[in-house]
């Protein structure tokens, strides 16, 4: 009695990738807008972003963050404002990356409190990379 041939690890991985890809949707699109987001100390606002949950609900892309009260120079504020952009980008990406119709990781409760720490680490890494590869004139 001959057993059917077993798939190689790569074949098994490829099949798992096909099954996973069939379950996901990512409907967030990126486009240039004629109305840029407005960023200030502790806030960002801008044009509506379509809601990942469908229907008539729109997310205005507006939010407030508490001011940490730290004095910064202009370069420091550019770095800080990037944290707002990274935070919103991760939040929207997580909301729109769905498996079987549900967010893979919902950025709302209960994970809402844990995600900002991960975003902060990503932001700090991006700032460090920028400082390493960008001249002072570009600040």
N, CA, C and O atoms as CSV, one atom per row, in Angstrom:
chain,resi,resn,atom,element,x,y,z
A,1,UNK,N,N,0.832,-1.172,0.000
A,1,UNK,CA,C,0.000,0.000,0.000
A,1,UNK,C,C,0.885,1.247,0.000
A,1,UNK,O,O,1.732,1.433,0.873
A,2,UNK,N,N,0.666,2.071,-0.983
A,2,UNK,CA,C,1.458,3.294,-1.111
A,2,UNK,C,C,0.690,4.483,-0.551
A,2,UNK,O,O,-0.462,4.732,-0.905
A,3,UNK,N,N,1.375,5.218,0.345
A,3,UNK,CA,C,0.787,6.453,0.859
A,3,UNK,C,C,0.924,7.538,-0.201
A,3,UNK,O,O,1.899,7.559,-0.952
A,4,UNK,N,N,-0.059,8.444,-0.262
A,4,UNK,CA,C,0.091,9.540,-1.227
A,4,UNK,C,C,1.308,10.384,-0.860
A,4,UNK,O,O,1.653,10.496,0.317
A,5,UNK,N,N,1.955,10.975,-1.853
A,5,UNK,CA,C,3.147,11.785,-1.548
A,5,UNK,C,C,2.777,12.993,-0.691
A,5,UNK,O,O,1.751,13.640,-0.903
A,6,UNK,N,N,3.619,13.271,0.258
A,6,UNK,CA,C,3.418,14.421,1.137
A,6,UNK,C,C,3.986,15.677,0.464
A,6,UNK,O,O,5.021,15.619,-0.200
A,7,UNK,N,N,3.307,16.797,0.638
A,7,UNK,CA,C,3.852,18.021,0.035
A,7,UNK,C,C,5.154,18.414,0.723
A,7,UNK,O,O,5.372,18.133,1.901
A,8,UNK,N,N,5.998,19.067,-0.043
A,8,UNK,CA,C,7.222,19.598,0.541
A,8,UNK,C,C,6.835,20.757,1.469
A,8,UNK,O,O,5.724,21.277,1.361
A,9,UNK,N,N,7.715,21.165,2.364
A,9,UNK,CA,C,7.410,22.335,3.204
A,9,UNK,C,C,7.061,23.575,2.377
A,9,UNK,O,O,6.180,24.344,2.763
A,10,UNK,N,N,7.737,23.776,1.251
A,10,UNK,CA,C,7.436,24.950,0.422
A,10,UNK,C,C,6.057,24.823,-0.215
A,10,UNK,O,O,5.317,25.804,-0.283
A,11,UNK,N,N,5.701,23.621,-0.685
A,11,UNK,CA,C,4.375,23.413,-1.265
A,11,UNK,C,C,3.284,23.624,-0.214
A,11,UNK,O,O,2.248,24.225,-0.501
A,12,UNK,N,N,3.517,23.133,0.994
A,12,UNK,CA,C,2.543,23.327,2.075
A,12,UNK,C,C,2.410,24.815,2.409
A,12,UNK,O,O,1.306,25.306,2.647
A,13,UNK,N,N,3.529,25.520,2.426
A,13,UNK,CA,C,3.499,26.946,2.698
A,13,UNK,C,C,2.747,27.699,1.603
A,13,UNK,O,O,1.947,28.586,1.898
A,14,UNK,N,N,2.998,27.351,0.349
A,14,UNK,CA,C,2.307,28.002,-0.762
A,14,UNK,C,C,0.799,27.776,-0.680
A,14,UNK,O,O,0.015,28.693,-0.926
A,15,UNK,N,N,0.400,26.562,-0.337
A,15,UNK,CA,C,-1.034,26.265,-0.221
A,15,UNK,C,C,-1.648,27.049,0.947
A,15,UNK,O,O,-2.761,27.563,0.833
A,16,UNK,N,N,-0.936,27.137,2.050
A,16,UNK,CA,C,-1.425,27.924,3.195
A,16,UNK,C,C,-1.563,29.395,2.810
A,16,UNK,O,O,-2.518,30.052,3.225
A,17,UNK,N,N,-0.634,29.913,2.029
A,17,UNK,CA,C,-0.707,31.303,1.573
A,17,UNK,C,C,-1.933,31.524,0.700
A,17,UNK,O,O,-2.608,32.544,0.837
A,18,UNK,N,N,-2.233,30.587,-0.195
A,18,UNK,CA,C,-3.425,30.710,-1.041
A,18,UNK,C,C,-4.702,30.700,-0.204
A,18,UNK,O,O,-5.618,31.480,-0.465
A,19,UNK,N,N,-4.769,29.827,0.795
A,19,UNK,CA,C,-5.954,29.784,1.665
A,19,UNK,C,C,-6.097,31.086,2.454
A,19,UNK,O,O,-7.197,31.624,2.577
A,20,UNK,N,N,-4.981,31.588,2.989
A,20,UNK,CA,C,-5.024,32.835,3.758
A,20,UNK,C,C,-5.438,34.006,2.872
A,20,UNK,O,O,-6.265,34.826,3.270
A,21,UNK,N,N,-4.869,34.087,1.677
A,21,UNK,CA,C,-5.184,35.194,0.768
A,21,UNK,C,C,-6.660,35.197,0.384
A,21,UNK,O,O,-7.244,36.259,0.170
A,22,UNK,N,N,-7.263,34.016,0.296
A,22,UNK,CA,C,-8.687,33.937,-0.054
A,22,UNK,C,C,-9.586,34.473,1.063
A,22,UNK,O,O,-10.756,34.770,0.822
A,23,UNK,N,N,-9.061,34.597,2.261
A,23,UNK,CA,C,-9.867,35.029,3.414
A,23,UNK,C,C,-9.749,36.514,3.716
A,23,UNK,O,O,-10.530,37.035,4.512
A,24,UNK,N,N,-8.798,37.211,3.105
A,24,UNK,CA,C,-8.568,38.595,3.501
A,24,UNK,C,C,-9.146,39.597,2.515
A,24,UNK,O,O,-9.359,39.304,1.339
A,25,UNK,N,N,-9.389,40.784,3.039
A,25,UNK,CA,C,-9.674,41.936,2.189
A,25,UNK,C,C,-8.956,43.131,2.800
A,25,UNK,O,O,-8.842,43.250,4.020
A,26,UNK,N,N,-8.482,43.999,1.946
A,26,UNK,CA,C,-7.846,45.239,2.377
A,26,UNK,C,C,-8.341,46.301,1.422
A,26,UNK,O,O,-7.865,46.400,0.291
A,27,UNK,N,N,-9.301,47.101,1.876
A,27,UNK,CA,C,-9.964,48.047,0.992
A,27,UNK,C,C,-9.550,49.493,1.217
A,27,UNK,O,O,-10.152,50.411,0.658
A,28,UNK,N,N,-8.543,49.694,2.021
A,28,UNK,CA,C,-8.048,51.045,2.236
A,28,UNK,C,C,-7.220,51.435,1.021
A,28,UNK,O,O,-6.333,50.695,0.595
A,29,UNK,N,N,-7.522,52.613,0.468
A,29,UNK,CA,C,-6.742,53.093,-0.659
A,29,UNK,C,C,-6.032,54.374,-0.259
A,29,UNK,O,O,-6.460,55.080,0.655
A,30,UNK,N,N,-4.970,54.657,-0.937
A,30,UNK,CA,C,-4.187,55.852,-0.673
A,30,UNK,C,C,-4.234,56.712,-1.929
A,30,UNK,O,O,-4.016,56.226,-3.039
A,31,UNK,N,N,-4.518,57.980,-1.740
A,31,UNK,CA,C,-4.609,58.881,-2.872
A,31,UNK,C,C,-4.194,60.269,-2.425
A,31,UNK,O,O,-4.339,60.628,-1.256
A,32,UNK,N,N,-3.690,61.029,-3.341
A,32,UNK,CA,C,-3.356,62.422,-3.066
A,32,UNK,C,C,-4.665,63.205,-2.965
A,32,UNK,O,O,-5.559,63.042,-3.796
A,33,UNK,N,N,-4.770,64.035,-1.965
A,33,UNK,CA,C,-5.964,64.853,-1.808
A,33,UNK,C,C,-5.607,66.321,-1.976
A,33,UNK,O,O,-4.508,66.748,-1.621
A,34,UNK,N,N,-6.534,67.084,-2.516
A,34,UNK,CA,C,-6.281,68.518,-2.669
A,34,UNK,C,C,-6.426,69.242,-1.339
A,34,UNK,O,O,-6.013,70.395,-1.209
A,35,UNK,N,N,-7.010,68.575,-0.352
A,35,UNK,CA,C,-7.191,69.157,0.983
A,35,UNK,C,C,-6.316,68.378,1.956
A,35,UNK,O,O,-6.709,67.303,2.410
A,36,UNK,N,N,-5.129,68.906,2.287
A,36,UNK,CA,C,-4.250,68.164,3.191
A,36,UNK,C,C,-4.762,68.154,4.621
A,36,UNK,O,O,-5.548,69.015,5.017
A,37,UNK,N,N,-4.321,67.198,5.373
A,37,UNK,CA,C,-4.641,67.149,6.795
A,37,UNK,C,C,-3.989,68.335,7.481
A,37,UNK,O,O,-2.902,68.773,7.103
A,38,UNK,N,N,-4.660,68.839,8.478
A,38,UNK,CA,C,-4.118,69.926,9.289
A,38,UNK,C,C,-3.591,69.317,10.575
A,38,UNK,O,O,-4.310,68.599,11.269
A,39,UNK,N,N,-2.340,69.602,10.892
A,39,UNK,CA,C,-1.712,69.041,12.076
A,39,UNK,C,C,-1.283,70.179,12.977
A,39,UNK,O,O,-0.696,71.160,12.522
A,40,UNK,N,N,-1.580,70.041,14.255
A,40,UNK,CA,C,-1.165,71.014,15.253
A,40,UNK,C,C,-0.806,70.293,16.532
A,40,UNK,O,O,-0.838,69.064,16.586
A,41,UNK,N,N,-0.465,71.042,17.555
A,41,UNK,CA,C,-0.087,70.428,18.830
A,41,UNK,C,C,-1.251,69.590,19.345
A,41,UNK,O,O,-2.302,70.122,19.705
A,42,UNK,N,N,-1.056,68.296,19.375
A,42,UNK,CA,C,-2.038,67.369,19.925
A,42,UNK,C,C,-3.247,67.084,19.062
A,42,UNK,O,O,-4.208,66.490,19.552
A,43,UNK,N,N,-3.245,67.482,17.791
A,43,UNK,CA,C,-4.431,67.215,16.977
A,43,UNK,C,C,-4.093,67.071,15.505
A,43,UNK,O,O,-3.069,67.558,15.025
A,44,UNK,N,N,-4.986,66.389,14.806
A,44,UNK,CA,C,-4.913,66.264,13.361
A,44,UNK,C,C,-6.338,66.181,12.843
A,44,UNK,O,O,-7.163,65.466,13.412
A,45,UNK,N,N,-6.632,66.892,11.788
A,45,UNK,CA,C,-7.964,66.840,11.190
A,45,UNK,C,C,-7.811,66.873,9.677
A,45,UNK,O,O,-6.742,67.177,9.148
A,46,UNK,N,N,-8.886,66.559,9.005
A,46,UNK,CA,C,-8.805,66.565,7.557
A,46,UNK,C,C,-10.062,66.039,6.923
A,46,UNK,O,O,-11.081,65.863,7.591
A,47,UNK,N,N,-9.991,65.782,5.615
A,47,UNK,CA,C,-11.168,65.322,4.889
A,47,UNK,C,C,-11.617,63.938,5.353
A,47,UNK,O,O,-10.825,63.188,5.924
A,48,UNK,N,N,-12.884,63.596,5.110
A,48,UNK,CA,C,-13.408,62.293,5.546
A,48,UNK,C,C,-12.648,61.113,4.951
A,48,UNK,O,O,-12.151,61.163,3.826
A,49,UNK,N,N,-12.576,60.057,5.744
A,49,UNK,CA,C,-11.998,58.790,5.318
A,49,UNK,C,C,-13.150,57.784,5.332
A,49,UNK,O,O,-13.840,57.672,6.345
A,50,UNK,N,N,-13.380,57.049,4.240
A,50,UNK,CA,C,-14.471,56.070,4.260
A,50,UNK,C,C,-14.290,55.060,5.398
A,50,UNK,O,O,-13.178,54.606,5.668
A,51,UNK,N,N,-15.370,54.726,6.042
A,51,UNK,CA,C,-15.357,53.800,7.176
A,51,UNK,C,C,-15.151,52.369,6.691
A,51,UNK,O,O,-15.753,51.952,5.702
A,52,UNK,N,N,-14.310,51.629,7.383
A,52,UNK,CA,C,-14.031,50.234,7.025
A,52,UNK,C,C,-15.233,49.330,7.252
A,52,UNK,O,O,-15.298,48.232,6.700
A,53,UNK,N,N,-16.179,49.780,8.056
A,53,UNK,CA,C,-17.328,48.939,8.392
A,53,UNK,C,C,-18.497,49.155,7.447
A,53,UNK,O,O,-19.570,48.590,7.659
A,54,UNK,N,N,-18.310,49.969,6.398
A,54,UNK,CA,C,-19.347,50.165,5.397
A,54,UNK,C,C,-20.453,51.093,5.872
A,54,UNK,O,O,-20.330,51.767,6.895
A,55,UNK,N,N,-21.537,51.110,5.104
A,55,UNK,CA,C,-22.680,51.945,5.468
A,55,UNK,C,C,-22.401,53.415,5.228
A,55,UNK,O,O,-21.513,53.782,4.458
A,56,UNK,N,N,-23.168,54.239,5.896
A,56,UNK,CA,C,-23.063,55.678,5.727
A,56,UNK,C,C,-22.061,56.309,6.676
A,56,UNK,O,O,-21.806,57.511,6.598
A,57,UNK,N,N,-21.490,55.515,7.569
A,57,UNK,CA,C,-20.596,56.058,8.581
A,57,UNK,C,C,-19.317,56.549,7.913
A,57,UNK,O,O,-18.749,55.860,7.067
A,58,UNK,N,N,-18.880,57.705,8.284
A,58,UNK,CA,C,-17.623,58.252,7.807
A,58,UNK,C,C,-16.762,58.577,9.013
A,58,UNK,O,O,-17.262,59.072,10.024
A,59,UNK,N,N,-15.497,58.308,8.914
A,59,UNK,CA,C,-14.558,58.744,9.938
A,59,UNK,C,C,-13.903,60.001,9.406
A,59,UNK,O,O,-13.318,59.993,8.323
A,60,UNK,N,N,-13.999,61.071,10.156
A,60,UNK,CA,C,-13.449,62.336,9.678
A,60,UNK,C,C,-11.937,62.366,9.736
A,60,UNK,O,O,-11.322,63.308,9.235
A,61,UNK,N,N,-11.333,61.376,10.324
A,61,UNK,CA,C,-9.885,61.390,10.440
A,61,UNK,C,C,-9.410,62.451,11.414
A,61,UNK,O,O,-8.267,62.903,11.339
A,62,UNK,N,N,-10.269,62.841,12.312
A,62,UNK,CA,C,-9.919,63.857,13.304
A,62,UNK,C,C,-9.731,63.193,14.651
A,62,UNK,O,O,-10.512,62.324,15.038
A,63,UNK,N,N,-8.714,63.594,15.351
A,63,UNK,CA,C,-8.495,63.073,16.686
A,63,UNK,C,C,-7.624,64.043,17.454
A,63,UNK,O,O,-6.956,64.908,16.887
A,64,UNK,N,N,-7.654,63.874,18.730
A,64,UNK,CA,C,-6.849,64.704,19.616
A,64,UNK,C,C,-5.953,63.799,20.448
A,64,UNK,O,O,-6.359,62.711,20.857
A,65,UNK,N,N,-4.748,64.253,20.691
A,65,UNK,CA,C,-3.808,63.549,21.551
A,65,UNK,C,C,-3.401,64.514,22.647
A,65,UNK,O,O,-3.226,65.704,22.382
A,66,UNK,N,N,-3.248,64.039,23.850
A,66,UNK,CA,C,-2.839,64.958,24.910
A,66,UNK,C,C,-1.450,65.522,24.631
A,66,UNK,O,O,-0.550,64.805,24.194
A,67,UNK,N,N,-1.296,66.804,24.889
A,67,UNK,CA,C,0.011,67.442,24.742
A,67,UNK,C,C,0.883,66.975,25.900
A,67,UNK,O,O,0.495,67.102,27.061
A,68,UNK,N,N,2.057,66.436,25.589
A,68,UNK,CA,C,2.927,65.938,26.656
A,68,UNK,C,C,3.698,67.059,27.339
A,68,UNK,O,O,4.415,66.816,28.311
A,69,UNK,N,N,3.558,68.284,26.841
A,69,UNK,CA,C,4.176,69.426,27.494
A,69,UNK,C,C,5.668,69.558,27.300
A,69,UNK,O,O,6.294,70.432,27.900
A,70,UNK,N,N,6.257,68.700,26.467
A,70,UNK,CA,C,7.705,68.767,26.257
A,70,UNK,C,C,8.039,69.864,25.249
A,70,UNK,O,O,7.460,69.911,24.164
A,71,UNK,N,N,8.982,70.752,25.611
A,71,UNK,CA,C,9.420,71.735,24.619
A,71,UNK,C,C,10.230,71.053,23.527
A,71,UNK,O,O,11.007,70.138,23.800
A,72,UNK,N,N,10.046,71.506,22.283
A,72,UNK,CA,C,10.752,70.925,21.135
A,72,UNK,C,C,11.186,72.044,20.202
A,72,UNK,O,O,10.575,73.112,20.165
A,73,UNK,N,N,12.247,71.785,19.449
A,73,UNK,CA,C,12.590,72.697,18.370
A,73,UNK,C,C,11.778,72.280,17.146
A,73,UNK,O,O,10.983,71.343,17.216
A,74,UNK,N,N,11.976,72.970,16.033
A,74,UNK,CA,C,11.179,72.669,14.845
A,74,UNK,C,C,11.358,71.227,14.378
A,74,UNK,O,O,10.383,70.563,14.028
A,75,UNK,N,N,12.601,70.738,14.371
A,75,UNK,CA,C,12.854,69.351,13.964
A,75,UNK,C,C,12.157,68.376,14.914
A,75,UNK,O,O,11.647,67.341,14.487
A,76,UNK,N,N,12.142,68.712,16.189
A,76,UNK,CA,C,11.450,67.871,17.163
A,76,UNK,C,C,9.953,67.816,16.914
A,76,UNK,O,O,9.327,66.768,17.077
A,77,UNK,N,N,9.374,68.964,16.513
A,77,UNK,CA,C,7.942,68.971,16.195
A,77,UNK,C,C,7.648,68.199,14.917
A,77,UNK,O,O,6.615,67.537,14.821
A,78,UNK,N,N,8.545,68.274,13.930
A,78,UNK,CA,C,8.355,67.464,12.726
A,78,UNK,C,C,8.330,65.984,13.089
A,78,UNK,O,O,7.502,65.228,12.580
A,79,UNK,N,N,9.229,65.578,13.962
A,79,UNK,CA,C,9.246,64.184,14.427
A,79,UNK,C,C,7.957,63.853,15.178
A,79,UNK,O,O,7.367,62.797,14.950
A,80,UNK,N,N,7.517,64.735,16.065
A,80,UNK,CA,C,6.304,64.496,16.853
A,80,UNK,C,C,5.072,64.397,15.953
A,80,UNK,O,O,4.231,63.518,16.140
A,81,UNK,N,N,4.969,65.300,14.978
A,81,UNK,CA,C,3.811,65.272,14.082
A,81,UNK,C,C,3.793,63.990,13.256
A,81,UNK,O,O,2.721,63.498,12.903
A,82,UNK,N,N,4.973,63.443,12.944
A,82,UNK,CA,C,5.005,62.152,12.253
A,82,UNK,C,C,4.322,61.086,13.102
A,82,UNK,O,O,3.684,60.182,12.562
A,83,UNK,N,N,4.449,61.179,14.427
A,83,UNK,CA,C,3.803,60.166,15.276
A,83,UNK,C,C,2.296,60.173,15.077
A,83,UNK,O,O,1.664,59.119,15.159
A,84,UNK,N,N,1.703,61.338,14.818
A,84,UNK,CA,C,0.260,61.418,14.562
A,84,UNK,C,C,-0.079,60.697,13.253
A,84,UNK,O,O,-1.057,59.955,13.169
A,85,UNK,N,N,0.756,60.935,12.234
A,85,UNK,CA,C,0.535,60.324,10.926
A,85,UNK,C,C,0.693,58.804,11.015
A,85,UNK,O,O,-0.129,58.058,10.482
A,86,UNK,N,N,1.746,58.353,11.686
A,86,UNK,CA,C,1.973,56.911,11.835
A,86,UNK,C,C,0.819,56.288,12.625
A,86,UNK,O,O,0.328,55.217,12.269
A,87,UNK,N,N,0.393,56.952,13.684
A,87,UNK,CA,C,-0.718,56.428,14.486
A,87,UNK,C,C,-1.993,56.282,13.688
A,87,UNK,O,O,-2.662,55.252,13.764
A,88,UNK,N,N,-2.339,57.310,12.920
A,88,UNK,CA,C,-3.567,57.219,12.120
A,88,UNK,C,C,-3.430,56.182,11.018
A,88,UNK,O,O,-4.377,55.448,10.738
A,89,UNK,N,N,-2.265,56.113,10.391
A,89,UNK,CA,C,-2.047,55.149,9.318
A,89,UNK,C,C,-2.181,53.716,9.838
A,89,UNK,O,O,-2.836,52.884,9.210
A,90,UNK,N,N,-1.568,53.434,10.967
A,90,UNK,CA,C,-1.674,52.089,11.552
A,90,UNK,C,C,-3.120,51.796,11.944
A,90,UNK,O,O,-3.629,50.707,11.678
A,91,UNK,N,N,-3.777,52.760,12.572
A,91,UNK,CA,C,-5.173,52.574,12.993
A,91,UNK,C,C,-6.059,52.236,11.787
A,91,UNK,O,O,-6.816,51.266,11.820
A,92,UNK,N,N,-5.960,53.034,10.736
A,92,UNK,CA,C,-6.796,52.785,9.556
A,92,UNK,C,C,-6.409,51.488,8.864
A,92,UNK,O,O,-7.276,50.740,8.411
A,93,UNK,N,N,-5.103,51.217,8.781
A,93,UNK,CA,C,-4.669,49.967,8.164
A,93,UNK,C,C,-5.205,48.751,8.889
A,93,UNK,O,O,-5.668,47.800,8.258
A,94,UNK,N,N,-5.145,48.777,10.224
A,94,UNK,CA,C,-5.670,47.654,11.006
A,94,UNK,C,C,-7.180,47.519,10.844
A,94,UNK,O,O,-7.701,46.405,10.800
A,95,UNK,N,N,-7.876,48.628,10.757
A,95,UNK,CA,C,-9.332,48.582,10.605
A,95,UNK,C,C,-9.715,47.992,9.255
A,95,UNK,O,O,-10.676,47.229,9.157
A,96,UNK,N,N,-8.966,48.343,8.216
A,96,UNK,CA,C,-9.305,47.904,6.860
A,96,UNK,C,C,-8.732,46.540,6.499
A,96,UNK,O,O,-9.212,45.918,5.551
A,97,UNK,N,N,-7.725,46.051,7.218
A,97,UNK,CA,C,-7.178,44.720,6.943
A,97,UNK,C,C,-8.062,43.714,7.657
A,97,UNK,O,O,-7.986,43.554,8.875
A,98,UNK,N,N,-8.911,43.030,6.873
A,98,UNK,CA,C,-9.925,42.161,7.463
A,98,UNK,C,C,-9.762,40.715,7.012
A,98,UNK,O,O,-9.378,40.427,5.878
A,99,UNK,N,N,-10.069,39.819,7.942
A,99,UNK,CA,C,-10.060,38.380,7.685
A,99,UNK,C,C,-11.477,37.886,7.933
A,99,UNK,O,O,-12.031,38.084,9.014
A,100,UNK,N,N,-12.047,37.259,6.952
A,100,UNK,CA,C,-13.426,36.762,7.036
A,100,UNK,C,C,-14.397,37.880,7.427
A,100,UNK,O,O,-15.366,37.643,8.149
A,101,UNK,N,N,-14.127,39.107,6.942
A,101,UNK,CA,C,-15.031,40.224,7.176
A,101,UNK,C,C,-14.827,40.975,8.476
A,101,UNK,O,O,-15.579,41.902,8.776
A,102,UNK,N,N,-13.828,40.597,9.252
A,102,UNK,CA,C,-13.572,41.261,10.537
A,102,UNK,C,C,-12.127,41.723,10.599
A,102,UNK,O,O,-11.254,41.070,10.028
A,103,UNK,N,N,-11.846,42.841,11.282
A,103,UNK,CA,C,-10.450,43.271,11.386
A,103,UNK,C,C,-9.568,42.175,11.973
A,103,UNK,O,O,-9.929,41.522,12.952
A,104,UNK,N,N,-8.422,41.991,11.365
A,104,UNK,CA,C,-7.444,41.017,11.872
A,104,UNK,C,C,-7.050,41.371,13.290
A,104,UNK,O,O,-6.926,40.492,14.142
A,105,UNK,N,N,-6.853,42.650,13.546
A,105,UNK,CA,C,-6.628,43.169,14.893
A,105,UNK,C,C,-7.393,44.478,14.973
A,105,UNK,O,O,-6.968,45.488,14.412
A,106,UNK,N,N,-8.508,44.463,15.662
A,106,UNK,CA,C,-9.339,45.659,15.781
A,106,UNK,C,C,-8.602,46.683,16.646
A,106,UNK,O,O,-8.269,46.393,17.795
A,107,UNK,N,N,-8.341,47.889,16.101
A,107,UNK,CA,C,-7.600,48.881,16.880
A,107,UNK,C,C,-8.448,49.560,17.953
A,107,UNK,O,O,-8.001,50.502,18.607
A,108,UNK,N,N,-9.656,49.081,18.123
A,108,UNK,CA,C,-10.518,49.607,19.175
A,108,UNK,C,C,-10.424,48.652,20.373
A,108,UNK,O,O,-9.550,47.786,20.395
A,109,UNK,N,N,-11.284,48.792,21.338
A,109,UNK,CA,C,-11.209,47.937,22.523
A,109,UNK,C,C,-11.339,46.476,22.117
A,109,UNK,O,O,-12.101,46.189,21.194
A,110,UNK,N,N,-10.646,45.539,22.745
A,110,UNK,CA,C,-9.803,45.657,23.913
A,110,UNK,C,C,-8.338,45.985,23.597
A,110,UNK,O,O,-7.573,46.293,24.511
A,111,UNK,N,N,-7.932,45.926,22.315
A,111,UNK,CA,C,-6.520,46.140,21.965
A,111,UNK,C,C,-6.136,47.614,21.915
A,111,UNK,O,O,-4.957,47.941,21.786
A,112,UNK,N,N,-7.099,48.487,22.014
A,112,UNK,CA,C,-6.867,49.922,21.827
A,112,UNK,C,C,-5.733,50.465,22.693
A,112,UNK,O,O,-4.958,51.302,22.230
A,113,UNK,N,N,-5.622,50.017,23.911
A,113,UNK,CA,C,-4.595,50.536,24.813
A,113,UNK,C,C,-3.204,49.980,24.495
A,113,UNK,O,O,-2.204,50.628,24.802
A,114,UNK,N,N,-3.123,48.803,23.892
A,114,UNK,CA,C,-1.826,48.180,23.618
A,114,UNK,C,C,-1.200,48.664,22.312
A,114,UNK,O,O,0.024,48.668,22.185
A,115,UNK,N,N,-1.999,49.064,21.360
A,115,UNK,CA,C,-1.492,49.429,20.038
A,115,UNK,C,C,-0.619,50.687,20.065
A,115,UNK,O,O,0.406,50.703,19.384
A,116,UNK,N,N,-0.964,51.741,20.814
A,116,UNK,CA,C,-0.102,52.931,20.809
A,116,UNK,C,C,1.348,52.656,21.201
A,116,UNK,O,O,2.249,53.310,20.676
A,117,UNK,N,N,1.599,51.726,22.092
A,117,UNK,CA,C,2.989,51.412,22.461
A,117,UNK,C,C,3.742,50.833,21.265
A,117,UNK,O,O,4.914,51.149,21.057
A,118,UNK,N,N,3.077,49.990,20.483
A,118,UNK,CA,C,3.710,49.433,19.284
A,118,UNK,C,C,3.946,50.537,18.251
A,118,UNK,O,O,4.983,50.567,17.587
A,119,UNK,N,N,2.979,51.438,18.124
A,119,UNK,CA,C,3.117,52.563,17.193
A,119,UNK,C,C,4.262,53.470,17.649
A,119,UNK,O,O,5.036,53.950,16.821
A,120,UNK,N,N,4.371,53.703,18.938
A,120,UNK,CA,C,5.464,54.535,19.462
A,120,UNK,C,C,6.830,53.930,19.133
A,120,UNK,O,O,7.766,54.651,18.790
A,121,UNK,N,N,6.939,52.605,19.238
A,121,UNK,CA,C,8.212,51.956,18.902
A,121,UNK,C,C,8.520,52.107,17.409
A,121,UNK,O,O,9.657,52.389,17.030
A,122,UNK,N,N,7.507,51.920,16.569
A,122,UNK,CA,C,7.690,52.097,15.129
A,122,UNK,C,C,8.098,53.536,14.830
A,122,UNK,O,O,9.024,53.769,14.054
A,123,UNK,N,N,7.418,54.495,15.438
A,123,UNK,CA,C,7.735,55.908,15.231
A,123,UNK,C,C,9.178,56.197,15.636
A,123,UNK,O,O,9.906,56.853,14.891
A,124,UNK,N,N,9.596,55.720,16.793
A,124,UNK,CA,C,10.969,55.953,17.258
A,124,UNK,C,C,11.978,55.344,16.286
A,124,UNK,O,O,13.016,55.948,16.014
A,125,UNK,N,N,11.684,54.157,15.763
A,125,UNK,CA,C,12.574,53.524,14.786
A,125,UNK,C,C,12.661,54.357,13.510
A,125,UNK,O,O,13.748,54.528,12.957
A,126,UNK,N,N,11.521,54.880,13.033
A,126,UNK,CA,C,11.522,55.696,11.823
A,126,UNK,C,C,12.318,56.982,12.018
A,126,UNK,O,O,13.062,57.390,11.126
A,127,UNK,N,N,12.169,57.620,13.171
A,127,UNK,CA,C,12.932,58.833,13.464
A,127,UNK,C,C,14.431,58.519,13.469
A,127,UNK,O,O,15.227,59.275,12.910
A,128,UNK,N,N,14.811,57.416,14.093
A,128,UNK,CA,C,16.223,57.031,14.131
A,128,UNK,C,C,16.759,56.750,12.728
A,128,UNK,O,O,17.882,57.138,12.404
A,129,UNK,N,N,15.968,56.081,11.898
A,129,UNK,CA,C,16.391,55.798,10.521
A,129,UNK,C,C,16.550,57.100,9.742
A,129,UNK,O,O,17.512,57.269,8.993
A,130,UNK,N,N,15.605,58.016,9.920
A,130,UNK,CA,C,15.693,59.299,9.214
A,130,UNK,C,C,16.960,60.048,9.612
A,130,UNK,O,O,17.660,60.587,8.754
A,131,UNK,N,N,17.252,60.083,10.886
A,131,UNK,CA,C,18.447,60.783,11.352
A,131,UNK,C,C,19.716,60.141,10.805
A,131,UNK,O,O,20.711,60.818,10.548
A,132,UNK,N,N,19.665,58.845,10.635
A,132,UNK,CA,C,20.838,58.125,10.139
A,132,UNK,C,C,21.078,58.364,8.649
A,132,UNK,O,O,22.226,58.418,8.206
A,133,UNK,N,N,19.996,58.508,7.872
A,133,UNK,CA,C,20.133,58.557,6.418
A,133,UNK,C,C,19.814,59.906,5.777
A,133,UNK,O,O,19.924,60.035,4.558
A,134,UNK,N,N,19.427,60.906,6.551
A,134,UNK,CA,C,19.042,62.189,5.991
A,134,UNK,C,C,19.952,63.292,6.490
A,134,UNK,O,O,20.296,63.348,7.671
A,135,UNK,N,N,20.336,64.165,5.580
A,135,UNK,CA,C,21.218,65.265,5.974
A,135,UNK,C,C,20.441,66.292,6.807
A,135,UNK,O,O,19.212,66.347,6.765
A,136,UNK,N,N,21.185,67.095,7.558
A,136,UNK,CA,C,20.559,68.132,8.385
A,136,UNK,C,C,19.804,69.152,7.556
A,136,UNK,O,O,18.841,69.739,8.050
A,137,UNK,N,N,20.207,69.385,6.307
A,137,UNK,CA,C,19.522,70.371,5.476
A,137,UNK,C,C,18.073,69.980,5.202
A,137,UNK,O,O,17.241,70.850,4.943
A,138,UNK,N,N,17.763,68.711,5.253
A,138,UNK,CA,C,16.407,68.252,4.959
A,138,UNK,C,C,15.486,68.357,6.165
A,138,UNK,O,O,14.288,68.100,6.055
A,139,UNK,N,N,16.037,68.733,7.317
A,139,UNK,CA,C,15.196,68.841,8.504
A,139,UNK,C,C,14.289,69.995,8.314
A,139,UNK,O,O,13.476,70.293,9.189
